[in-house]
Amino acid sequence: MDGDVADLSALSQLAKQKDAWLMVDDAHGMAALGHTGAGICEAQAVTQHDVQILMGTLGKGFGTAGAFVAGSTELIDYLTNFARPYIYTTAMPASIAAATLASLNIIKTEPQRRTHLNDLIAHFRKEAALLGFNLMTSHTAIQPLLVGDAEQALAISNELKQQGIMVTAIRPPTVPQGTSRLRITLSAAHSVDHVDRLLSALNGLADIYPSIKKLDNTHGVSS
Ligand SMILES: Cc1ncc(COP(=O)(O)O)c(C=O)c1O
């Protein structure tokens, strides 16, 4: 919800101290992070020695549906034999598996998409900061703008929808009270023009909803 990235080395060290395993849910990192798009583990150069259970979804960066768990042979054998939802659920359709394989190929062989996405993120952050928006510290594709009030976040999201821009309003209980936000999600399919159109729409709405801009915002991010 913040677009932030966990420090896996620190978490892995802590897990080792406590004789625990570390499980990473990299739903938002797969395809977007790492040199070949393998996600947060690749980006932070951690291995199975540090992260014993890695799960990822296929419904986000892969653009298909389903999910996977990666880990040691023992872990996977265990899940194959004892994970009831896995055993008693219909397998992924072959068409989805084929589409996922095609996505995997694109993710691995077309790093220019990640370069483009990172350029869009940098462009959005630079321009949004100049316009005085309430940016969070995220350097990933999820760029939340803090609004504070839940009703206002929803109203801005609806106004953007009227203008053909889809930005969801994230409200409690998903985030703490007083930290409702617009969750802007950039993708490699966007262009600089798209980002500029979003910025201009947000700037227009700031007259009616000044809380999306820094100077006027009285809500801090609560813990
Ligand atoms: C962190 C995280 N994990 C898992 C999921 C579940 O994704 P899916 O239902 O596409 O497998 C989501 C979906 O929003 C998510 O944000």
Ligand as a Chemical Component Dictionary entry (heavy atoms), coordinates in Angstrom:
data_LIG
# 
_chem_comp.id                   LIG 
_chem_comp.type                 NON-POLYMER 
_chem_comp.pdbx_formal_charge   0 
_chem_comp.three_letter_code    LIG 
# 
loop_
_chem_comp_atom.comp_id 
_chem_comp_atom.atom_id 
_chem_comp_atom.alt_atom_id 
_chem_comp_atom.type_symbol 
_chem_comp_atom.charge 
_chem_comp_atom.model_Cartn_x 
_chem_comp_atom.model_Cartn_y 
_chem_comp_atom.model_Cartn_z 
_chem_comp_atom.pdbx_ordinal 
LIG C1 C1 C 0 0.679  -8.745  -1.564 1  
LIG C2 C2 C 0 -0.359 -9.567  -2.296 2  
LIG N1 N1 N 0 -0.282 -10.908 -2.247 3  
LIG C3 C3 C 0 -1.176 -11.684 -2.888 4  
LIG C4 C4 C 0 -2.209 -11.130 -3.610 5  
LIG C5 C5 C 0 -3.180 -12.058 -4.299 6  
LIG O1 O1 O 0 -3.053 -11.994 -5.672 7  
LIG P1 P1 P 0 -3.791 -13.015 -6.630 8  
LIG O2 O2 O 0 -5.175 -13.192 -6.113 9  
LIG O3 O3 O 0 -3.747 -12.360 -7.969 10 
LIG O4 O4 O 0 -3.014 -14.286 -6.616 11 
LIG C6 C6 C 0 -2.334 -9.755  -3.683 12 
LIG C7 C7 C 0 -3.440 -9.153  -4.454 13 
LIG O5 O5 O 0 -3.719 -7.980  -4.420 14 
LIG C8 C8 C 0 -1.379 -8.940  -3.011 15 
LIG O6 O6 O 0 -1.441 -7.597  -3.074 16 
# 
loop_
_chem_comp_bond.comp_id 
_chem_comp_bond.atom_id_1 
_chem_comp_bond.atom_id_2 
_chem_comp_bond.value_order 
_chem_comp_bond.pdbx_ordinal 
LIG C1 C2 SING 1  
LIG C2 N1 SING 2  
LIG C2 C8 DOUB 3  
LIG N1 C3 DOUB 4  
LIG C3 C4 SING 5  
LIG C4 C5 SING 6  
LIG C4 C6 DOUB 7  
LIG C5 O1 SING 8  
LIG O1 P1 SING 9  
LIG P1 O2 DOUB 10 
LIG P1 O3 SING 11 
LIG P1 O4 SING 12 
LIG C6 C7 SING 13 
LIG C6 C8 SING 14 
LIG C7 O5 DOUB 15 
LIG C8 O6 SING 16 
# 
